[in-house]
């Protein structure tokens, strides 16, 4: 099954409110980068991460040199840019620190938009409800830092149920993973009566078999595993990439592949089809949110009446490696997005992609930044 034929399901669970959010802390951090932006900039840049600036933890395509060109002599931001990735599993603050270390430039948390970042917009609905978070990294920590008060990782939740994973005894690595968790005791829940009100796939799951089993138990029982069929709780995916470029030479299966597997199994064992919401690229609202964040990097303007003016970019550049995610999303978002496709990740073709052709194809991100700065007459 190819990614481009995968439908984005619109269900009764869809969160219809836009997720244009900004904390006061984010506002303060944005101000740290504004000194070099003496005049209003007419363009901005969104970088994908995996396959564009990094492969695993190794910089690729001249990314450190390219990013340094976007800063002024004093270290302030000369060109507004951010990272727009479907990846995740750790808080944005930690991802920003990792990127800063690997790329040799100062990246702020406000410059990192991950696949699960829009989950913040669901806080009002689920803040005090019992929710489950799964995926690599620290999915429960991510949701807790967003403000969710009653969140358990799927690891923690499964530990309440004896024999919920019938093959757990054969997974020696699971013991090591649990022993590496924080030593704090788990919250006390009456699992036999407290329903799970929402399930969140925050990042790529580690144990597909266990996660599919437990999620099916939660979803078909109405949030009480082991009970009779009930109404399915809401299910959210941070992204829907079928494949992505990691450290291995060929592409790896992503969250979209896990979603297909879960949906296939659920639909075979339950009388109603699985309902879910997928976030992340190529959904146009992700690009609209990125535009709003980029505009906050610019000095505010005041019109003749003393009112703060809004800023419209002439061009926003999306630099990515996946035609079916980065290019498709930029094209669906429309003006002012301009798509640039690199050959360092998922896409390796000689010519442009046939189904989702980019506005420009280059070999590396360094070439992409050179093209942008030349086109925008920035030295």
C-alpha positions, -999 to 999 in steps of 0.1 A, spaced: 0 0 0 15 33 -11 14 64 11 -2 86 -15 -33 64 -16 -38 66 22 -69 86 29 -69 112 57 -100 102 77 -123 131 89 -143 118 118 -164 130 147 -132 132 167 -116 159 145 -103 189 164 -117 218 144 -102 247 163 -70 261 148 -39 255 169 -23 289 167 -9 291 202 21 309 218 31 310 254 46 341 270 78 320 273 78 315 236 73 352 230 104 360 252 125 334 234 115 348 200 127 383 211 161 369 216 165 363 179 151 396 166 180 420 170 195 412 135 160 417 119 164 455 116 139 456 87 110 434 80 119 403 60 97 393 31 105 356 33 111 327 58 123 291 57 109 259 71 134 230 72 125 193 76 150 175 98 155 138 89 170 134 55 175 172 50 198 185 78 204 153 97 207 115 90 203 100 124 225 123 145 249 132 117 246 165 99 243 161 61 242 183 30 263 210 45 236 219 69 257 235 96 273 259 71 239 266 55 222 275 88 251 297 99 244 319 69 209 327 84 225 345 115 241 379 117 276 387 131 262 392 166 245 358 166 210 372 161 187 358 135 190 374 100 164 353 83 134 338 101 134 301 100 122 270 119 122 233 118 90 216 106 92 179 113 68 150 117 93 135 142 91 138 179 90 118 211 109 144 233 99 179 244 106 208 220 130 223 244 152 191 244 150 188 206 162 224 203 191 217 226 201 186 205 198 205 173 219 233 186 247 209 197 246 189 164 244 219 140 265 244 159 239 272 160 215 285 186 181 269 181 153 279 204 123 257 214 100 281 196 119 272 163 109 235 166 75 223 154 72 186 159 44 162 148 29 162 182 31 200 188 -6 206 179 -16 182 207 -13 213 229 -45 225 213 -64 195 229 -55 205 264 -88 221 272 -106 189 263 -84 163 280 -65 183 307 -79 163 336 -89 131 318 -70 99 318 -51 96 286 -26 71 272 5 82 252 27 58 232 58 60 210 96 61 212 113 85 236 92 99 264 57 103 252 41 108 286 66 135 295 58 153 263 21 153 271 27 163 307 48 193 296 19 204 274 -2 205 306 -21 172 306 -24 161 342 -35 125 340 -13 109 313 3 74 314 26 60 288 14 28 273 42 10 291 29 23 324 -7 15 316 0 -20 304 19 -27 337 -15 -25 355 -28 -56 337 -14 -90 342 -10 -110 310 -23 -82 287 8 -88 266 9 -126 262 45 -127 249 60 -102 273 81 -129 290 101 -133 258 110 -96 255 142 -92 276 147 -57 262 114 -46 279 129 -52 313 158 -29 305 135 -2 291 114 -2 323 145 -1 345 157 31 328 125 50 336 124 76 363 121 61 398 90 80 408 60 58 416 32 55 392 -1 74 399 -27 54 416 -56 46 393 -86 23 396 -81 8 362 -111 -15 366 -134 15 366 -116 46 353 -120 48 315 -93 60 292 -107 90 275 -81 94 247 -52 77 231 -22 96 216 4 81 193 31 107 200 60 92 181 69 60 163 59 30 185 87 7 197 68 -25 204 42 -27 176 27 -60 187 22 -50 223 9 -15 213 -15 -28 187 -29 -53 212 -33 -28 241 -47 -1 218 -73 -25 204 -82 -35 240 -87 2 249 -104 13 218 -130 -15 213 -139 -17 250 -147 20 253 -116 26 275 -118 -3 299 -97 -32 286 -113 -66 292 -148 -52 293 -176 -56 267 -175 -35 235 -181 2 241 -179 35 222 -144 41 209 -124 68 227 -107 94 205 -74 84 188 -48 108 176 -17 103 155 11 129 155 18 122 119 11 98 90 44 92 72 46 58 56 84 60 54 111 84 64 149 86 60 169 76 91 205 65 95 200 33 76 206 37 38 170 28 28 138 43 42 123 31 75 86 25 82 70 54 100 39 62 120 17 59 90 28 23 86 19 16 122 -15 33 117 -22 11 87 -13 -20 108 -35 -9 137 -64 0 115 -62 -33 96 -63 -54 128 -90 -33 145 -113 -34 116 -111 -72 115 -119 -77 152 -144 -49 158 -178 -42 143 -171 -5 136 -142 9 116 -114 26 134 -118 64 138 -88 86 142 -73 120 135 -38 124 119 -17 155 124 16 165 108 26 172 73 12 173 46 -19 187 64 -23 224 53 -30 237 88 5 226 98 19 250 72 -5 278 83 7 274 118 43 275 107 36 307 89 21 322 121 51 312 141 76 326 116 58 359 116 64 362 153 101 363 147 97 397 130 97 431 146 61 443 150 50 472 128 27 501 136 5 518 111 -4 555 109 -32 550 133 -9 534 159 -23 499 154 0 469 152 1 456 117 1 420 105 29 407 83 24 388 52 54 369 37 60 372 0 76 337 0 79 309 25 103 281 15 97 245 26 129 225 22 122 188 25 132 153 12 98 137 9 76 147 -21 45 130 -6 48 149 27 69 181 23 61 190 -13 25 179 -12 19 198 20 34 230 6 14 228 -25 -18 222 -6 -11 251 16 -7 274 -14 6 309 -14 31 319 -2 47 285 0 75 275 -23 87 239 -22 124 228 -25 132 191 -27 166 177 -17 182 144 -28 196 136 6 167 116 20 136 98 7 138 114 -27 169 105 -48 156 109 -83 174 126 -111 144 144 -124 116 160 -104 90 139 -87 62 129 -111 32 131 -89 42 159 -65 68 180 -84 86 205 -63 92 241 -74 129 234 -72 151 203 -69 186 205 -55 212 180 -42 216 194 -7 202 218 18 232 240 14 224 244 -23 188 252 -13 199 280 11 223 294 -15 194 296 -40 171 313 -15 196 339 -4 206 347 -40 170 350 -51 162 372 -21 194 393 -26 207 384 8 245 382 12 
